[in-house]
Amino acid sequence: MSEETTFYEEIGGFETFRRIVARFYEGVAGDEVLRPMYPEADLGPAEERFLHFLVQYWGGPTTYSAQRGHPRLRMRHAPFAVDTEARDRWLTHFRAGLDSVEPDPRAGRAVLGVRHPCRDLHGQHRRLIGSDPADRVRRKTFRRRCNAPPTS
């Protein structure tokens, strides 16, 4: 990946992210833990917001910020009780989305290994869980699950 090329471009751009997010929301739609966290009857608007967030995060167009302003993830997610079960289910559906796409061959597997969202989410997870000693076990579990090979 060259310095001028973003990860977004390397893995196929908008269409690739659209497929990842669509697969993720297919899982969420049938998930008895995650689905109640989405107050809208139609998951379409949430899917679109998440799509534009990921696209912007990974170097694509800044549509998310143009439409919604700063992501303010902590504030937007504060009303929801995201426990370890919900987190694990979220990661399972997100990994399924990642596994459902064939990255652009130019990007190569090495790029996905280096820039796997779980690795970036780990830093977010550390900030969200906190630094309480009891939370160290949760971080280790998160790290182990994120680094585990996908299950079939």
N, C-alpha and C positions, 0 to 999 in steps of 0.2 A: 504494500500500500504506500503510495507516494505521499509526501507531505501535503500536496495540493488536493489529494483525493480524500474525501471523507469516508468513514465507515459506511455511512448511509449509501453512498454511491457504489462503494466496493461490493456490497452484498446485493445490489439490484435496485436500490431506490424505493420509491413509494410503493410499487406493486408488491415487493417482498415484505415490507412492513405491513401492508394491508392484509396479506395472507397470514402473517404471524398473529396479528391482532384478531382477525376473524376466527382463527382456530382457538385462540385463547378464550374468546367470548362464547364459542360453542361449548367449551368446558364449563364456563361460569354459568351459563344458562341452565344447566342440569345439576349444578352443585348446591346441595341443601344448606351448606354453610355460607358460601359466598353470595348466592343469588339474593338473599334478603338484604344484603348491604347496598343493593342498587334500588333506590326508591322508584325509579321510572319503570313503568310496565314494559316499555320497549327498551331493550339494551342498545339500540342503534345509536342514540346520542352519546352514551358512555363509550361505546366502541370508537366513535369518531374522535372524541376528546383524547382517548388513550392513544389512538393512532397518531394524531398530530403531536402529542407530547413526545412519543418515541421518535418520530421522524425528526423533530427539532433537537431532541437530546443527542441523537446520533449524527447530527450534522446536516440535516435536510432543511427545507424551508421552515421559516419561523411562524407558520400559520397559528400554532398554538398560542404563542405570546400575543400575536396580533389580535386574536379573537378573545382571549381570556386573561391576558396580562401575565404577571409572574406566576409560575406554577403553584407556589404556596402549598406544597404537598402536605406538610404537617397540618396546617389549618384545614385543608379540604378533607383530610382523612381522620381528623380528631373525633368526629361524632361516632365513628365505627369502632366496635370492639374487635380489634385485630389481634387475636391470640395466636399461639403457635400453630394450632390446627388450621386456622384461616390462612396464615402465612404460608404454611406448607402446601395447602391446596392451591393458593395463588401461584406459587412457584411451579407446581405440577402442571397447571394449565399453561403457564408461560413457557415452560420447557417443551410442552407438546406443540405449542405454536412455533417455537424455534426449530424443533425437529421436523416440522411439516414442510419446511421450505428447503429447496436446494439452493445454496448460495451460489452466486455468480462464481464460476470456476476461477476467475482471476483473483478473487478474494482469498480463496484457499481455506483449508481447515485451520491453518495457523492463526488466521485473523479471528475466527470465531473462538479459538482457544484463548487468545490474548484479550479479546474484547467481549467475552461472554457477559451478558447482562447480569448474571448472578454475581460475578465478581464485582461489578460496579454497585450492585444492590447491597453488597455486604457492607460497604461504608455507610449507606443510608440506614441499613438495618442496625448497625452499631449505634448510630445517633438516635434512632427511634426507640431501641430497647433501653439504652442507657448504660451506665457504667457500674450499676449495682453488682456486687460479687455474685449474687444468685443468677444474674443475667449472663454470666460467662458461659454457663452450660448451654443456654439457648444459642449463644453465638457459635459455640463449637458445633452444635447440632446443625445450625444453618450452614456453616462452612462445609461440614461433611456432606450434607445433602446437595449443596450447590456443586460440589466438586465430584460428586458421584456420577458414574456413567449413566446415561438415560436408561430407564427400564422399558421393556417392550410389553 
